[in-house]
Amino acid sequence: MSDHDESAATEVEIFGASYVIRGGGRPEHLTRLAAEVDRRMRELAGHVTDVDPGRLAILTALNLAEELSRNRREWDGERGEIEARVTALAGRLESALGEGKPACRRGRATTKTESRGTP
């Protein structure tokens, strides 16, 4: 069982309005998320002349979506770089561990008589 009740209600305040959010997360986490949305809406309100809460909410959502998209692109690029480095290091490790060992030949083994050419 999880550490939170799926039907638990958490009351949060965003841009002067109270909302009750049910389920899905820990109350502390939901409260922090709501505080971040509230902070961003208030920040935008300082730059927009028409302070319609619905409009601010949409602009805030678009800003958050853009930030999320940018972070995903950066993380994907970093993950690709890390994977390439791990592959290169694994190759170097295999080469280093292979040194000093006799090389193994691939294919089927030959018997003494086959190698001399006698049937």
C-alpha positions in Angstrom: 0.0 0.0 0.0 1.2 3.5 -0.8 2.2 6.1 1.8 -0.7 8.4 0.7 -4.5 7.9 0.4 -5.6 8.1 -3.2 -8.8 9.9 -2.1 -7.2 12.3 0.3 -8.0 15.9 -0.4 -5.5 18.7 -0.3 -6.5 22.3 -0.3 -4.2 24.7 -2.1 -4.4 28.4 -3.0 -3.3 29.7 -6.4 -3.6 33.4 -7.3 -6.1 34.1 -4.5 -8.4 31.2 -5.2 -8.7 28.0 -3.2 -8.8 24.6 -4.9 -9.3 21.2 -3.4 -7.2 18.5 -5.2 -8.0 14.9 -4.6 -5.7 11.9 -4.8 -2.5 11.3 -6.8 0.1 12.7 -4.6 1.4 13.6 -1.2 -0.1 16.7 0.2 3.2 18.4 0.8 4.2 17.8 -2.8 0.9 19.2 -4.2 1.2 22.2 -1.9 4.7 22.9 -3.3 3.5 22.5 -6.9 0.6 24.9 -6.2 3.0 27.4 -4.6 5.2 27.3 -7.7 2.2 27.9 -10.0 1.0 30.7 -7.8 4.5 32.3 -7.8 4.7 32.1 -11.6 1.2 33.6 -12.1 2.0 36.5 -9.8 5.3 37.1 -11.6 3.4 37.2 -14.9 0.7 39.4 -13.5 3.4 42.0 -12.9 4.2 42.1 -16.7 0.7 41.9 -18.1 -1.7 44.8 -18.1 -4.9 42.6 -18.4 -4.8 40.6 -15.2 -7.5 38.0 -16.1 -6.8 34.9 -13.9 -7.8 32.6 -16.7 -5.5 34.2 -19.2 -2.7 34.2 -16.6 -3.2 30.5 -16.0 -2.9 29.7 -19.7 0.2 31.9 -20.1 1.7 30.2 -17.0 0.9 26.7 -18.4 2.5 27.6 -21.7 5.6 28.9 -19.9 5.8 25.7 -17.8 5.3 23.6 -20.9 8.1 25.4 -22.8 10.4 25.0 -19.8 9.6 21.2 -19.6 10.2 20.8 -23.3 13.5 22.6 -23.1 14.6 20.5 -20.1 13.6 17.3 -21.9 15.7 18.2 -24.9 18.7 19.0 -22.7 18.3 15.8 -20.7 17.9 13.7 -23.9 21.1 15.3 -25.3 23.0 14.6 -22.0 21.7 11.1 -21.9 23.0 10.5 -25.5 26.4 11.9 -24.6 26.5 9.7 -21.5 25.5 6.6 -23.4 28.2 7.3 -26.0 30.9 7.7 -23.3 29.8 4.5 -21.5 30.0 2.6 -24.8 33.5 4.0 -25.5 34.7 3.2 -22.0 33.2 -0.3 -22.2 35.1 -0.8 -25.4 38.3 0.4 -23.9 37.7 -1.8 -20.8 37.1 -4.9 -23.1 40.4 -4.1 -25.0 42.3 -3.7 -21.8 41.0 -6.9 -20.3 41.7 -8.7 -23.5 45.4 -7.8 -23.5 47.7 -10.6 -22.3 45.2 -13.3 -23.2 45.7 -15.5 -26.3 43.4 -14.5 -29.1 40.5 -16.9 -29.5 39.8 -18.1 -33.0 36.3 -18.3 -34.2 34.9 -21.1 -36.2 35.0 -24.9 -35.7 37.9 -26.6 -34.1 40.1 -28.7 -36.3 41.6 -32.1 -35.4 45.3 -33.0 -36.0 44.5 -35.1 -39.0 42.3 -32.4 -40.6 45.0 -29.8 -40.1 47.6 -32.1 -41.9 45.3 -32.7 -44.8 45.0 -36.5 -44.2 41.5 -38.0 -44.2 
